[in-house]
């Protein structure tokens, strides 16, 4: 009897000490895309298979939400690295006509990001628009000319968490530290 009691007590301690990863809903699946990264190299959905990653849609001349998204993603990159969470970041330019690989590279340098785990993508407008709307379910409208301020471009402002099987597991706002913490915790749970 004492042995059975010990086994039951040990099982109870182990069960309460181990946290189960939260069940994150699947909100869609990322389809195929092929774009170019900040180095001008081809980058496709195949480069992300098997990785937990976060996507954002932005453009370098954006005067409104994009600077905040960049600062949030920079914090996310730093915190993931500090916590040992293998996380890849991907920023899709919604202004591919102006955001060339050279422009994206300079933009990444401005924010001092680690390009080993963060890619900036550009390509033809229709591919980016299709990827935004069909895969990520995020609106993308308008085009800016080289002289415009960029206010004519409308795009999603959430960060999107994607798992190793290219399934969307969450949408996160960039306005609060709580959302950043939740995103990092969810990414950790997917990485296990």
FENWO-V655513 format. One record per helix or strand of 2 or more residues. SS is the DSSP state (H for helix, E for strand). FROM is the first residue (numbers start at 1). LEN is the number of residues. Records with the same first field share a line. If there is no record, write none. Layout:
BEGIN
SS=FROM-LEN  FROM-LEN
END
This chain:
BEGIN
H=2-16  45-3  65-19  101-10  125-11  177-15
E=34-3  42-3  53-6  88-6  118-5  140-2  154-2  159-4  167-6
END
